[in-house]
Amino acid sequence: MNIGVLLLIIVGGAAGGLSTLYIAVSLFGVLGYKIFRKVKYGASLFH
């Protein structure tokens, strides 16, 4: 296989993996922050 094609596969795979990881981490981060505010301040989970 051509080195350029392999490089594109690696870079594309890394970009997809990192963006998926960022979305998953930020989802749980926002949920954790909202639950923390609900427990500590009694704030709504929906605002």
C-alpha angles and dihedrals in degrees: 000000000000117000091230092056091049090050091051091049092051095046093045093047092049092049092050093045094048094048091049090049091049092051092049094047094046091048091057091040093056092045091050092049092050093048090048091052091047092053098040103036105015090240122163118264091221102059 
